[in-house]
Each structure stands twice: as structure tokens, then as C-alpha cells.
Amino acid sequence: MKLLHVHKLHGVVELAKGMARELGVSVLIAKLINEYAYEGSSLIYTTEPGRVRVAVRLRPRNAEDLLSDADFADCVELQPELKRLKLKKNNWSSESYRFDEVFSESASQRRVYEVVAKPVVESVLAGYNGTIMAYGQTGTGKTYTLGRLGKDDASERGIMVRAMEDIIANTSPASDSVKISYLQVLKLVLCSPFSLLVEKINIPIVEEPKTGEVTLPGAVVVKIQDLDHFLQLLQTGEANRHAANTKMNTESSRSHAILMVHVQRAVHEEEETNALFQEKDSIKGLCKGHSIPTVRKSKLLIVDLAGSERLDKSGSEGHLVEEAKFINLSLSSLGKCINALAENSSHIPIRDSKLTRLLRDSFGGSARTSLIITIGPSSRHHAETTSTIMFGQRAMKVLNMVKLKEEFDYESLCRKLENHVEHLTAEIDRQQKLRDNDRIEMERNLSVCQKSFADAERSLVTRSEFLEKENARLEMELKGVLNELNRLKDRNNFMHDEVARLEMNLDHSKQYQLESSTYQKVLADTTQMYEKKIAELTKQIEEEQSHSKSAEEQVDLMKKLLSDHQKSMQQYQTENSKYQKALLDTTQMYEKKIAELIQQLKDGHARFESVEEELGMTKKLIGDHQKLSQIREENKIDELWVKLQESHQLLEKTVNALDSLKEKCNILLTDKSTLMEELNAVRENLLLEEKQRKAVEIELLKLKKLVPENGDDLADKKSCMKENMAKPLGLHNSNQSRETISVQRATIAKICEEVGLEKILQLLMSEDIDVQIHAVKVVANLAAEDINQERIVEEGGLDALLMLLQSSQNTTILRVASGAIANLAMNELNQSLIMSKGGARLLANTACKADDPQTLRMVAGAIANLCGNEKLHVMLREDGGIKTLLGMGRSGNGDVVAQVARGIANFAKCESRGVIQGHRRGCSVLMEDGVLAWLISNSCSASASTRRHIELALCHLAQNEDNTEDFISSGGVKELTHISVESTREDIRNLAKTILKLNPSFKAEIHGKQL
């Protein structure tokens, strides 16, 4: 094939040289083209040494192994971290072998590929030959490792599929080529299982004498399009591959399968030969950018060897016996070659079998080879396992000289040169056509010139006769021109009068402008008055909501004033429309007159131009007639020329006057547009004021209507500080949907954006109770979100809420304000601020004067959140927070009791943590307030949440050994025992059991009661 391309290249080069000579290229450049075409016809090799890498993979025990070897240990012990394998001879003796990698039975297909095959695939993509081979006893997983398709589970794909996936992903269909052949060696016959017809043909193996490369002329080679195409081909090959059912394996491969992948990749490198072709511009199109392309050709062999077997173990009969003989024969030949290579023998028996001939390049050749040997754990096959391991050990001693093979792509170069030859041929044809067209055009132009010369000669004779007659006619027309100039002078005087009248109209326009400015001033005063009233109204709305009625009356008054103003605006617009109509009529009249003047001016210009043309012709005639006429005729022409100049000057004056009229008209139009813009600006200001007034009304309505009427619709919160403060403090009804809550939150957020948080907080101090209720509901909803809490505190919202607790007597305000403070108390920084501002004392006072269970629940929730901060315990107890909490616990309401239990659990947990960490000692302060008795009396609560918090509180109090006597005397030990057995939470049960186990007093108390 290479020779064919070289001969074809010779012909193309000769044709290119002929084209170059035809275009005038020198013999030297043609010689360069010749050298360029034939440079470097040999292959390029880069060699480096590389040992055969061997990995071992252990198959998991199958059902037969579990049944047969149930009483025997495995004969193999793996040490993957040391990359070693121990082969046990008996119970007291074993041998250790080291491999490049050791895979246990749990190793994934992906890891096997990454370690064994991927380095070989990468070297194949870089231009080196590569081989991946699996060797081992039948039934140890060779085909699973190499040829698994993984249709149902991609993680089970074998090395063949994964290797092709990487090759296709790293090659370009435009410049690279990937082809495969799938072969099997069956009974020493080499065939292709791609189709049933080809399967019967024995494919010959041919070795090239010079390079020693092995080729298969009869093998089916298929170009791969994508991975799906390859999977279809591989499935076809695996389906046609010979397999049989034996005692060792239900699908035993009866042939050696070889997947040959041919990869050809283009090498993109700039050649130094381009510099030789820059000598002359005439050959740049032929040679520039056409360096000799280089390609890298590599081959990947993935070999799935048939497993060695013993007839007494496999139970083969009939033709299977013959197949087993041929399999063992070919594997024996391969083993001999490996032994010879490992021992550096002078003779390598490569030609003993077709398998060894195909693998000639893989062992001791130029390919990068990875071998994976598969073994089983069963002691019944100790001999086969030993043989496989020794085969791998000998293969590790084989050294290959890995070669990078590059060669010139003569086929691509030939195509490029043929394209250039076609381009040169087309260029020659184009230039020949251009020369023919130029010759025809020149002949046609010559005939046209000759014809035009004769016509010009005839026209000159006719023109001279005509000029003689025209001379007499011009003398008569000059008199008519003088009369026309006199008429234009009279017209100019009329235009002066018209300009005076326009100036008078301009004065009237200025007077109207003064009147319009007066109107604008009045309108500005009215606008300022409206702005002042709107500002006063807005201030009244922000300061006191109670004055809403008076604000509405003022709004009505504003509406009335605005309607009156709109009526006056309509009157002004009517008068303005009348003025605009009059101005439009005046403008149209002026435009008509100006158009007439412009038309007259154009006529005068046209006449003047005709006179100038006639005068030029007259001058030419006079010049010709001077030789024949007398001197007195020259004097007459000079007089006519002077008169003509005077008329021209008069015409220029007329044009200047007309331009001045145009400028004055433009000034009037500008004044008109200015007045219109001012009127539009006034109209827009009025509309803007109306929109602002409506916006103020809408904000007022939103504060009254859009704020949710149910003040209990606050978002549930979870404490971000303590792990036992996870009780949601929601103020919403249990049956309200989350979608409704999200809509209400969005509404509140929108109101906050439009009105502003500062204005909402100001409304908390309003004298109107309804306004205060709506405002505190908005603040409570905002406080339910963590993102809003910092802003509320910074804007003084916490102070305002505490002030409401202190001053307000309204039950709704106290309930919602307590809930808002409970939500703010979720944050540790806010807790310190609440305590420093006397928040605990205010909450305690609120609980004393409130009878509403919902208000008590909010207050208890706020104090429970404060109990989760150990730093605040002393202050909280001094302010009466703990006593208030216990007092609310006696209310009997389930929700209130749950919050009280949560607060006590938080307090006890902080104390127990301090005891464990060693910075707190002594009996718990809760014991002094009678908390233990309350916990024991409420431990049988119906609420699961309440029971959980009470159980946690008891466990945390019991962790402090100083509380032991109180627990024994009050019956707390019995309750702890009950918790350790019957608590619904496993962590609480374990905690109670641990406490009872570690406290000797508790153990003695339990033991005494049992006796």
C-alpha cells in the first residue's frame, strides 16, 4: 500500500512541476518541490525498556467451593497492602510471592482496569503497541475480567469495554482512526467470530521480513464509529465464540479470544521545510502549509486465554477432550516461550503455535504488556493455582523494548498535492480566459472609438452652424433678462414688507410667552401647596394612626382641590389648544409664503443658471467671432456682462433676505416646542403627585388590611445554640397549612420592603390599639426568620417590644409581643441583650397578670429559651424567672406545661455540663425551688413531648452526685428506673441506665427495694 502511494506521489509531483513551469516558476523551486515530496520515506522509532507487569486476582468462593471445601481453609492468603501472595502448602508451611498488584475477591472492575489496563491504553494512545492478557485455570474469572459487557450494570464492565471507551473518548473522528479485529484460536485454527461465514476460514499469519510485524490478511477489520457500535460487535463476537458446560465452569471458553484494536493518530507538528518555500511569492500557494504529515500507528491486543484444565476434574468427553488437548498444547507453547525469555535463552520457540506467533510482539517484543493471572481460593486446585502463580512469576522477568512508531502519511500528502494541481489547472484556465476577454474588449473599444471620432467630426460642423444662428437669438433674450431682473427687484421690496410683519408677530409671541411664564409660576405655587399638604398627611399617618379620620378628610379635600385643579387645567388646555390652533394657522401661512418664496428663488436660480450657460456659449461664440467681427461688438458684450453681474448681486441679496426669514421662522418653532415641553412637564408633575397620593393611601390600607388578622401565624423556630432547645415555638394554629404560612410571610416581607422596618417599629408606639396590634403582628412574623432578627434588634425593635410588655394591658399585644421576644431569644447574642434590659423580669410580670393560656405559653417559651444559656442562670433566677416558670407549670394547660418542661430540661442540661467539665459544684439550684417534686408529679403526662423533656431533666439532674440524697428521699430513683425501661427514646433509656449503673447510692437503693 505504501509503495502504491509513493508511485502515485511521483505522478502528482511531475504534474505539479509542469504546472509550476507553466506559471513561470524557476527550475530551482521545482527541484525544491521534488525534494519536498520525497524527503523522509523511512519510519521513525523511539525505543525504551519496559518489563511485563503482572497482577493477580482472586476469585470469590462459589457455591461449589462452599459445599466441597467447607471444612478446609483457603490455599491462598492475600496481602494487598504489601502486594504479596502467600501460597499454603499445608497447615504449617507456605511460600510468599510478590506481584505488581494483588486484587482481593472484593476488588471492583473499575479498579482492576485503572491499575492493570489503563496505563497500557494510555501508551497505545501515545503511539506504542500494547497487550493486556488474562491467564489462569478455567472458571477463575478471566472472561469476566476482560470481556464482561455490563449491560444491566455499568460497574461490571470488563477491560475490553472500558479500554474502548477511553480510546474513543481520546480520539477525533476527523483526524484519527480506530479499527478492531476479533479473533479466536480454536483447535489451532485462527478465525474471526464476527460472522458465521468467515468463521470457517483459517486466517493465515504473515510476518514482514524487514520489520518482523505480524499481519493477518484474511481478518475482518471494522472501523469503530462509537461505543454502541463496538458493544454490538463485541456482543456478536462473544455470541459466536465457542463455549461448553463442564464440571469446572458452566460456560467454559473453548478457544483463545483476541481483540485487536488498531489506532492511527495524526501528529500535528510544524516542519522546518516550510521556510524553503518562502523564496518567491509565485509558489506560496503550492507549498505553504503542506509539510509532510506524520501519523502514529499503534496496536492494542486484549487476549482472553482459554483456561487450562484436567480431564479428571473437568469431566470433558467427546470433542471437548480434543479441544482441551489443543488448549493445553497452546498454553504449554506459551509457557515455553515465557520460560525461554525469562532465562534469556538464545532460542525462543515462537513458531510452535499460532497463539505464540500472534503474541510475538507482546513478550520480548516492542509492546507494553500487562498480564493478569486469575486464581481460585479452593485447596482442591492447589496444583493449578501453583502453576498459574509460577507462570506470572516467570512473566515478570520478561523485558520488552517498547517502541514509538511514527511514519509519514503519504496518502494525505498525495491528496494535498492533487488538490494543488487541480487549483493550478483552474488558475491557468482562468488566466487564459482573462487574456481572451481582454483582447475582445480592446477590439470592441477600438471600433467604438473610430465610430465616435467620425460622429464628433460631424457634430462639430453642425455645431458651428448652430452657434452662428444662436448668437442672434441671445441678443434678443438678453433684453428679456433685464426686464425679469427689474421684476425681481419689485418682488424683493414686497418681501421686506413681509419681514416687518413677521417681526411684529414675533413680538406678540414673546408677550404670550410672558403670560405663559406667569401661568407656570401659579402652577408651581399650587404644586408646592399640594406637596406641603401631602407631606403633612404622610407625617400624620406615620406619627399617629388614631388621626386616620382627619387624614381621610384631608385626602377628600385634596381630591376636591385636585378635581378643581383638573377643571382649571382643562380650561387651560382649552385655551392652550386655541393658541396652538392659531399658532398652527400662522405657521402654515408662513410656511406657504416661504414655500412660494423658495419656489420663486428656485425659478430665479434656474433662470440665472440658463443665463450663465447662454453667456458661456456667447463667450465662446464671441471668441470665435472676434477674428471676423469688429471691435465695437466686444464693447456691447462687456456692457451685457456688467448688467448680468448686477442682476446676480441683486439675486444674492434676495437669497440672504430669505435665509434671515427662515432663521426667524425656526426661532418661532423652537419657542413653540419649548412651550409644549413645559406644558407636558407640568402635566407629568401633576400625574406624579396623584400617584404619590394614591401610594400613601395604599400603604395605609395595607397596614390595616394586608397584615394577617391571626397574630398567632408566626413561623416555627428551632434553637441554633443548644441541642435540647429544639422545641418549635410556633404561634400558628396546628391545622394551618404551610402554604398559607409561606404566603403570609411573603406578604409581610413585601410590606416591610415597601413601608420600611423603621416605620413599622414606630407604629408600635402608636396611641391607636388596632395600629399597635397590627404592627406587633408584623414584627412577630419578621422575628420568626433568622435573617430579620439582627435588623429588628439594631432598629430598636427589642426595646419597643419590652416597652409593650411593661406598659400595655391588651391581651393580644402581650401574647404576640411575648412570642416575638421568644423568637428573638433563639439567638445567643439577643439572649444577653434581653437579660441586660430586664427582659426576664418583664416576662415574669407578664405571666403574673395574664390568664390566657396562649400568652402563658409564649412567656414560658421565651424563658425556656433563656434557660439554655448557662451564663444567664444566676441573673435569670434573681429576676424570678425560674419561680415564674414553675408557677406557669401549675396552670394545667398541656402546651404551657410542655414549654415549662423544656425550660427546666435546658437549665438542668447546662448545669450537668458544668459539673462534668468541672467548673461547677454543689447541689442544683433547681432543688431549692421544688423543681424535682414538680418533675416527678408531671412525669406521667399524656404529651410525648412533655414526657421527653421531663425525662431529660430528671436524667441531667441525676448526673450531679450532690443531688443524690434529694433523689432518694423524693422517689426520684424509682422514676429513673422507670425511665430506663419504658422511655420511648433509646438515647434517654441508655442515659438513665448509665446513671443508675455509675451511682453506687442509686444501686444500693434499688437493691434494697428488691430485697
Number of C-alpha atoms within 10 A of each C-alpha: 6 12 9 10 15 17 12 16 21 15 13 21 23 14 16 23 21 15 21 21 14 12 14 11 17 14 12 9 19 20 12 14 21 16 13 19 22 14 11 12 13 9 10 14 11 11 13 10 12 17 19 22 21 26 23 30 24 21 20 16 16 11 9 12 17 12 10 12 16 11 8 12 14 18 21 23 17 20 16 15 9 12 16 18 22 16 20 19 15 10 8 6 9 14 10 13 14 18 18 18 21 24 23 15 14 10 13 14 19 16 12 22 20 15 15 23 25 20 16 23 25 16 18 26 23 16 21 26 29 28 25 27 22 23 26 28 23 26 24 24 23 28 23 17 22 26 22 22 22 14 10 8 8 14 12 16 22 22 26 23 20 23 22 20 15 15 19 18 11 12 17 13 13 7 11 17 18 22 17 23 22 24 24 27 25 19 17 18 16 25 23 27 25 24 14 11 9 15 18 13 14 16 19 15 15 14 14 9 8 6 7 11 12 16 13 15 11 14 21 18 17 16 14 18 13 14 17 11 11 20 17 12 20 23 15 15 22 19 12 16 21 18 17 12 15 18 15 18 16 11 15 19 23 24 25 23 27 23 21 19 26 20 24 21 21 20 17 9 10 12 12 8 18 15 9 14 20 13 10 11 9 15 19 13 13 19 19 14 13 18 16 22 18 20 20 22 22 24 21 27 25 25 26 24 26 29 26 22 20 16 15 8 12 18 14 20 12 7 8 18 15 12 18 22 16 18 24 16 17 23 21 15 19 24 17 18 24 25 18 17 22 18 12 14 10 8 9 16 16 19 13 16 16 19 23 22 18 21 20 21 23 26 25 24 17 23 31 30 32 26 23 26 23 26 27 27 22 23 20 16 14 19 11 19 24 16 14 19 22 13 20 25 17 18 24 21 18 23 22 22 18 25 21 21 19 22 19 21 18 23 16 15 19 22 14 15 20 19 14 18 21 14 14 19 14 12 14 15 10 11 11 12 12 12 11 10 11 12 12 11 11 11 11 11 12 11 11 11 12 10 11 12 12 10 11 11 11 11 11 11 10 11 11 13 10 11 16 13 10 15 17 10 11 16 14 10 12 17 11 11 17 14 10 14 20 13 11 18 16 10 14 20 11 11 18 15 10 14 16 11 11 16 14 10 14 16 11 11 16 13 11 13 16 11 11 16 13 12 13 15 11 12 16 14 12 13 16 12 12 19 15 12 15 20 13 13 20 16 11 16 19 14 15 16 19 16 14 15 10 12 19 13 11 16 18 12 12 18 14 12 13 17 12 12 16 15 12 12 16 12 12 14 15 12 12 17 12 12 13 15 12 12 16 14 12 13 15 12 12 17 14 12 14 16 12 12 18 15 12 14 17 12 12 17 16 12 14 18 12 12 18 13 12 17 18 12 16 20 14 13 16 17 13 14 16 13 9 9 12 10 10 8 12 15 11 11 16 11 10 16 13 11 15 20 11 12 19 16 11 16 20 13 13 20 17 11 15 19 13 12 20 15 11 15 19 12 13 18 15 12 15 16 12 13 16 14 12 14 17 12 12 16 13 12 14 18 12 12 16 15 12 14 20 13 12 16 16 12 16 18 12 15 19 15 11 15 20 18 12 12 22 19 23 28 23 14 20 18 19 12 14 16 12 19 24 15 20 14 25 20 23 16 11 7 6 10 10 10 9 11 16 12 11 19 21 12 17 22 18 12 19 17 10 10 16 12 21 14 13 22 23 18 24 24 18 18 14 15 16 14 20 24 22 24 23 28 29 28 26 28 27 24 27 27 16 15 10 16 23 15 15 20 16 10 14 13 25 24 18 20 24 22 16 21 22 16 9 15 13 14 16 19 25 28 26 29 28 31 32 30 28 27 32 28 26 27 18 18 11 19 24 16 15 21 18 12 13 14 28 27 21 23 27 23 17 23 24 13 11 17 13 12 18 21 23 32 27 29 34 33 32 27 30 28 31 31 27 30 18 17 12 15 19 10 15 22 18 12 19 16 25 26 18 23 27 20 14 24 24 13 13 10 14 16 20 25 24 24 30 30 32 31 30 27 27 26 27 27 25 19 26 21 16 15 17 12 9 9 9 14 14 10 17 21 16 17 14 9 14 12 21 22 16 15 21 18 10 16 20 12 15 10 13 13 16 22 22 21 25 27 27 25 24 26 28 22 26 25 24 23 17 14 16 19 14 16 22 15 9 13 13 22 23 17 18 25 18 14 25 24 14 12 19 13 12 12 12 19 21 15 18 26 17 14 21 23 12 11 15 12 16 23 14 12 14 16 10 9 8 7 5
